[in-house]
Amino acid sequence: MSSQGKKNNAKQEKIVEMFDDIAPTYDTANRVMSMGVDKSWRRKACDMAYEFSAKDSLDKIVDVACGTGDMMEFWRDRAEKTGIAIGDIVGVDPSNGMVDVARKKYPKFNYHIAQATHIPLENENADILSITYGIRNVVEREEALLEFNRVLKKGGLVVILEFMKNENPSFLSKIMNVYTNKILPKIGGFISKNLEAYEYLPNSIENFSTVENMQNELENAGFEMLYTKSFSMDISTLLIARKK
């Protein structure tokens, strides 16, 4: 392995260890910090994906970086609401701590402990693959996007919800940046007793990709962009793309 590869592995392992540490308080911290608004973003992601899929039954949905399983619940509940039959919902995450919480909350779903770059599923296995607020934590992102393409069936959808870097923030966005950078880490740190983990959040956003770059990376990985929408003063962005 090259020195860069070793460096990437070490960085990824540190991120996974951080999520293992905050797993027991992760849901509480997230609900307090987002004031529940993330639920509307997740609903929108599921509804739009089902609309683009235009099918009344799907064999498999894979949620990468599934964390404590909340997005998997949204996939199930929104499918039930719209009358779509789902064969299997699978969560993939490298953090044992996060998946342990998910298994207790949602025991009927299936789980794999694995990195986004090495998903233990066969080629062309899933109809939809989602990653919500997790792609910025993947060190080798381009490799992960190629892996998403491999796992998806032809015409399958990749659904990304993420806090994206904003190079031209509005006045309101700048105010939200102050909240994200100064206040949220203290709230998350207080609840989790791990300030470093929640200081990582604004830093990871600042060091992450812009929407335009993310779209280009998806297209380079063999996807066709279908939909891009930013929410709540550009805090969160939804991207949906189809495997060519």
Contacts in CASP RR format, 6 or more apart in sequence:
PFRMAT RR
TARGET T0000
AUTHOR 0000-0000-0000
METHOD contacts of the structure
MODEL  1
MSSQGKKNNAKQEKIVEMFDDIAPTYDTANRVMSMGVDKSWRRKACDMAY
EFSAKDSLDKIVDVACGTGDMMEFWRDRAEKTGIAIGDIVGVDPSNGMVD
VARKKYPKFNYHIAQATHIPLENENADILSITYGIRNVVEREEALLEFNR
VLKKGGLVVILEFMKNENPSFLSKIMNVYTNKILPKIGGFISKNLEAYEY
LPNSIENFSTVENMQNELENAGFEMLYTKSFSMDISTLLIARKK
1 9 0 8 1.000
8 139 0 8 1.000
8 140 0 8 1.000
11 139 0 8 1.000
12 94 0 8 1.000
12 115 0 8 1.000
12 138 0 8 1.000
12 139 0 8 1.000
12 140 0 8 1.000
15 137 0 8 1.000
15 139 0 8 1.000
15 200 0 8 1.000
16 94 0 8 1.000
16 95 0 8 1.000
18 194 0 8 1.000
18 196 0 8 1.000
18 197 0 8 1.000
18 200 0 8 1.000
19 26 0 8 1.000
19 67 0 8 1.000
19 95 0 8 1.000
19 97 0 8 1.000
19 98 0 8 1.000
19 137 0 8 1.000
19 197 0 8 1.000
20 95 0 8 1.000
20 96 0 8 1.000
20 97 0 8 1.000
20 98 0 8 1.000
21 192 0 8 1.000
21 194 0 8 1.000
21 197 0 8 1.000
22 29 0 8 1.000
22 192 0 8 1.000
22 194 0 8 1.000
22 197 0 8 1.000
22 198 0 8 1.000
23 67 0 8 1.000
23 68 0 8 1.000
23 95 0 8 1.000
23 97 0 8 1.000
23 98 0 8 1.000
23 100 0 8 1.000
23 101 0 8 1.000
24 101 0 8 1.000
25 191 0 8 1.000
25 192 0 8 1.000
25 193 0 8 1.000
26 67 0 8 1.000
26 68 0 8 1.000
26 98 0 8 1.000
26 101 0 8 1.000
26 192 0 8 1.000
27 68 0 8 1.000
27 70 0 8 1.000
27 101 0 8 1.000
28 191 0 8 1.000
29 187 0 8 1.000
29 188 0 8 1.000
29 189 0 8 1.000
29 191 0 8 1.000
29 192 0 8 1.000
29 198 0 8 1.000
30 38 0 8 1.000
32 187 0 8 1.000
32 188 0 8 1.000
32 191 0 8 1.000
33 184 0 8 1.000
33 187 0 8 1.000
33 188 0 8 1.000
37 232 0 8 1.000
38 236 0 8 1.000
39 74 0 8 1.000
40 231 0 8 1.000
41 161 0 8 1.000
41 231 0 8 1.000
41 232 0 8 1.000
41 236 0 8 1.000
41 238 0 8 1.000
42 70 0 8 1.000
42 71 0 8 1.000
42 74 0 8 1.000
42 132 0 8 1.000
42 161 0 8 1.000
43 74 0 8 1.000
43 78 0 8 1.000
44 229 0 8 1.000
44 231 0 8 1.000
44 238 0 8 1.000
45 74 0 8 1.000
45 130 0 8 1.000
45 132 0 8 1.000
45 159 0 8 1.000
45 161 0 8 1.000
45 238 0 8 1.000
45 240 0 8 1.000
46 74 0 8 1.000
46 75 0 8 1.000
46 78 0 8 1.000
46 79 0 8 1.000
46 159 0 8 1.000
47 78 0 8 1.000
47 82 0 8 1.000
48 227 0 8 1.000
48 229 0 8 1.000
48 238 0 8 1.000
48 240 0 8 1.000
49 128 0 8 1.000
49 130 0 8 1.000
49 157 0 8 1.000
49 159 0 8 1.000
49 240 0 8 1.000
50 78 0 8 1.000
50 79 0 8 1.000
50 82 0 8 1.000
50 84 0 8 1.000
52 157 0 8 1.000
52 226 0 8 1.000
52 227 0 8 1.000
52 240 0 8 1.000
52 242 0 8 1.000
53 127 0 8 1.000
53 128 0 8 1.000
53 156 0 8 1.000
53 157 0 8 1.000
55 84 0 8 1.000
55 127 0 8 1.000
56 83 0 8 1.000
56 84 0 8 1.000
56 85 0 8 1.000
57 84 0 8 1.000
57 85 0 8 1.000
57 86 0 8 1.000
57 87 0 8 1.000
58 79 0 8 1.000
58 84 0 8 1.000
58 85 0 8 1.000
58 86 0 8 1.000
58 87 0 8 1.000
58 127 0 8 1.000
58 128 0 8 1.000
59 87 0 8 1.000
59 88 0 8 1.000
59 126 0 8 1.000
59 127 0 8 1.000
60 86 0 8 1.000
60 87 0 8 1.000
60 88 0 8 1.000
60 89 0 8 1.000
60 90 0 8 1.000
60 125 0 8 1.000
60 126 0 8 1.000
60 127 0 8 1.000
61 72 0 8 1.000
61 75 0 8 1.000
61 86 0 8 1.000
61 88 0 8 1.000
61 89 0 8 1.000
61 90 0 8 1.000
61 126 0 8 1.000
61 127 0 8 1.000
61 128 0 8 1.000
61 129 0 8 1.000
61 130 0 8 1.000
62 90 0 8 1.000
62 91 0 8 1.000
62 92 0 8 1.000
62 119 0 8 1.000
62 121 0 8 1.000
62 125 0 8 1.000
62 126 0 8 1.000
62 128 0 8 1.000
62 129 0 8 1.000
62 130 0 8 1.000
62 151 0 8 1.000
63 69 0 8 1.000
63 71 0 8 1.000
63 72 0 8 1.000
63 75 0 8 1.000
63 89 0 8 1.000
63 90 0 8 1.000
63 91 0 8 1.000
63 92 0 8 1.000
63 129 0 8 1.000
63 130 0 8 1.000
63 131 0 8 1.000
63 132 0 8 1.000
64 91 0 8 1.000
64 92 0 8 1.000
64 93 0 8 1.000
64 116 0 8 1.000
64 119 0 8 1.000
64 129 0 8 1.000
64 130 0 8 1.000
64 131 0 8 1.000
64 134 0 8 1.000
64 144 0 8 1.000
64 148 0 8 1.000
65 92 0 8 1.000
65 93 0 8 1.000
65 116 0 8 1.000
65 131 0 8 1.000
65 132 0 8 1.000
65 133 0 8 1.000
65 134 0 8 1.000
65 135 0 8 1.000
65 137 0 8 1.000
65 138 0 8 1.000
66 72 0 8 1.000
66 91 0 8 1.000
66 92 0 8 1.000
66 93 0 8 1.000
66 98 0 8 1.000
66 99 0 8 1.000
66 102 0 8 1.000
66 111 0 8 1.000
67 93 0 8 1.000
67 95 0 8 1.000
67 98 0 8 1.000
67 99 0 8 1.000
67 101 0 8 1.000
67 102 0 8 1.000
68 98 0 8 1.000
68 101 0 8 1.000
68 102 0 8 1.000
68 105 0 8 1.000
69 91 0 8 1.000
69 101 0 8 1.000
69 102 0 8 1.000
69 105 0 8 1.000
69 106 0 8 1.000
69 109 0 8 1.000
71 130 0 8 1.000
71 132 0 8 1.000
72 89 0 8 1.000
72 91 0 8 1.000
72 102 0 8 1.000
72 106 0 8 1.000
72 109 0 8 1.000
73 105 0 8 1.000
73 106 0 8 1.000
75 86 0 8 1.000
75 89 0 8 1.000
75 128 0 8 1.000
75 130 0 8 1.000
76 86 0 8 1.000
76 89 0 8 1.000
79 85 0 8 1.000
79 86 0 8 1.000
88 110 0 8 1.000
89 109 0 8 1.000
89 110 0 8 1.000
90 109 0 8 1.000
90 110 0 8 1.000
90 111 0 8 1.000
90 112 0 8 1.000
90 121 0 8 1.000
90 126 0 8 1.000
91 99 0 8 1.000
91 102 0 8 1.000
91 109 0 8 1.000
91 110 0 8 1.000
91 111 0 8 1.000
91 112 0 8 1.000
92 111 0 8 1.000
92 112 0 8 1.000
92 114 0 8 1.000
92 116 0 8 1.000
92 119 0 8 1.000
92 120 0 8 1.000
93 99 0 8 1.000
93 102 0 8 1.000
93 111 0 8 1.000
93 112 0 8 1.000
93 113 0 8 1.000
93 114 0 8 1.000
94 113 0 8 1.000
94 114 0 8 1.000
94 115 0 8 1.000
94 116 0 8 1.000
95 113 0 8 1.000
96 113 0 8 1.000
99 111 0 8 1.000
99 113 0 8 1.000
102 109 0 8 1.000
102 111 0 8 1.000
103 111 0 8 1.000
112 119 0 8 1.000
112 120 0 8 1.000
112 121 0 8 1.000
114 120 0 8 1.000
115 138 0 8 1.000
115 144 0 8 1.000
116 131 0 8 1.000
116 135 0 8 1.000
116 138 0 8 1.000
116 144 0 8 1.000
116 147 0 8 1.000
116 148 0 8 1.000
117 138 0 8 1.000
117 140 0 8 1.000
117 143 0 8 1.000
117 144 0 8 1.000
117 147 0 8 1.000
118 147 0 8 1.000
119 147 0 8 1.000
119 148 0 8 1.000
119 150 0 8 1.000
119 151 0 8 1.000
121 151 0 8 1.000
123 150 0 8 1.000
123 151 0 8 1.000
124 150 0 8 1.000
124 151 0 8 1.000
124 152 0 8 1.000
124 153 0 8 1.000
124 154 0 8 1.000
125 151 0 8 1.000
125 152 0 8 1.000
125 153 0 8 1.000
126 151 0 8 1.000
126 152 0 8 1.000
126 153 0 8 1.000
126 156 0 8 1.000
127 152 0 8 1.000
127 153 0 8 1.000
127 156 0 8 1.000
127 157 0 8 1.000
128 152 0 8 1.000
128 156 0 8 1.000
128 157 0 8 1.000
128 158 0 8 1.000
128 159 0 8 1.000
129 148 0 8 1.000
129 151 0 8 1.000
129 152 0 8 1.000
129 156 0 8 1.000
129 157 0 8 1.000
129 158 0 8 1.000
129 159 0 8 1.000
130 158 0 8 1.000
130 159 0 8 1.000
130 160 0 8 1.000
130 161 0 8 1.000
131 148 0 8 1.000
131 158 0 8 1.000
131 159 0 8 1.000
131 160 0 8 1.000
131 161 0 8 1.000
131 162 0 8 1.000
132 159 0 8 1.000
132 160 0 8 1.000
132 161 0 8 1.000
132 162 0 8 1.000
133 161 0 8 1.000
133 162 0 8 1.000
133 163 0 8 1.000
134 162 0 8 1.000
135 141 0 8 1.000
135 144 0 8 1.000
135 160 0 8 1.000
135 162 0 8 1.000
135 214 0 8 1.000
136 162 0 8 1.000
136 163 0 8 1.000
136 204 0 8 1.000
136 205 0 8 1.000
136 208 0 8 1.000
136 209 0 8 1.000
137 204 0 8 1.000
138 144 0 8 1.000
141 209 0 8 1.000
141 217 0 8 1.000
142 217 0 8 1.000
142 220 0 8 1.000
142 221 0 8 1.000
145 158 0 8 1.000
145 217 0 8 1.000
145 218 0 8 1.000
145 220 0 8 1.000
145 221 0 8 1.000
145 223 0 8 1.000
146 221 0 8 1.000
148 158 0 8 1.000
148 221 0 8 1.000
149 158 0 8 1.000
149 221 0 8 1.000
149 222 0 8 1.000
149 223 0 8 1.000
149 243 0 8 1.000
152 158 0 8 1.000
152 243 0 8 1.000
153 243 0 8 1.000
154 243 0 8 1.000
154 244 0 8 1.000
155 242 0 8 1.000
155 243 0 8 1.000
155 244 0 8 1.000
156 242 0 8 1.000
156 243 0 8 1.000
157 226 0 8 1.000
157 240 0 8 1.000
157 241 0 8 1.000
157 242 0 8 1.000
157 243 0 8 1.000
158 218 0 8 1.000
158 223 0 8 1.000
158 240 0 8 1.000
158 241 0 8 1.000
158 242 0 8 1.000
158 243 0 8 1.000
159 238 0 8 1.000
159 239 0 8 1.000
159 240 0 8 1.000
160 214 0 8 1.000
160 218 0 8 1.000
160 237 0 8 1.000
160 238 0 8 1.000
160 239 0 8 1.000
160 240 0 8 1.000
161 236 0 8 1.000
161 237 0 8 1.000
161 238 0 8 1.000
162 208 0 8 1.000
162 214 0 8 1.000
162 236 0 8 1.000
162 237 0 8 1.000
162 239 0 8 1.000
163 201 0 8 1.000
163 205 0 8 1.000
163 208 0 8 1.000
163 235 0 8 1.000
163 236 0 8 1.000
163 237 0 8 1.000
164 205 0 8 1.000
164 208 0 8 1.000
164 209 0 8 1.000
164 210 0 8 1.000
164 211 0 8 1.000
164 214 0 8 1.000
164 230 0 8 1.000
164 234 0 8 1.000
164 237 0 8 1.000
165 205 0 8 1.000
165 206 0 8 1.000
165 207 0 8 1.000
165 208 0 8 1.000
165 209 0 8 1.000
165 210 0 8 1.000
166 173 0 8 1.000
166 210 0 8 1.000
166 234 0 8 1.000
167 210 0 8 1.000
169 177 0 8 1.000
169 234 0 8 1.000
170 233 0 8 1.000
170 234 0 8 1.000
172 233 0 8 1.000
173 233 0 8 1.000
173 234 0 8 1.000
173 235 0 8 1.000
176 232 0 8 1.000
176 233 0 8 1.000
176 235 0 8 1.000
177 202 0 8 1.000
180 201 0 8 1.000
180 202 0 8 1.000
180 205 0 8 1.000
180 235 0 8 1.000
181 202 0 8 1.000
184 198 0 8 1.000
184 201 0 8 1.000
184 202 0 8 1.000
185 195 0 8 1.000
185 198 0 8 1.000
185 199 0 8 1.000
185 201 0 8 1.000
185 202 0 8 1.000
186 195 0 8 1.000
186 198 0 8 1.000
187 198 0 8 1.000
188 195 0 8 1.000
188 197 0 8 1.000
188 198 0 8 1.000
189 195 0 8 1.000
189 197 0 8 1.000
189 198 0 8 1.000
192 198 0 8 1.000
209 217 0 8 1.000
211 228 0 8 1.000
211 230 0 8 1.000
211 237 0 8 1.000
211 239 0 8 1.000
214 237 0 8 1.000
214 239 0 8 1.000
215 225 0 8 1.000
215 228 0 8 1.000
215 239 0 8 1.000
218 225 0 8 1.000
218 239 0 8 1.000
218 241 0 8 1.000
219 225 0 8 1.000
219 241 0 8 1.000
222 243 0 8 1.000
222 244 0 8 1.000
223 241 0 8 1.000
223 242 0 8 1.000
223 243 0 8 1.000
223 244 0 8 1.000
224 241 0 8 1.000
224 242 0 8 1.000
224 243 0 8 1.000
224 244 0 8 1.000
225 239 0 8 1.000
225 240 0 8 1.000
225 241 0 8 1.000
226 240 0 8 1.000
226 241 0 8 1.000
226 242 0 8 1.000
227 238 0 8 1.000
227 239 0 8 1.000
227 240 0 8 1.000
228 237 0 8 1.000
228 238 0 8 1.000
228 239 0 8 1.000
228 240 0 8 1.000
229 237 0 8 1.000
229 238 0 8 1.000
230 236 0 8 1.000
230 237 0 8 1.000
230 238 0 8 1.000
231 237 0 8 1.000
231 238 0 8 1.000
END
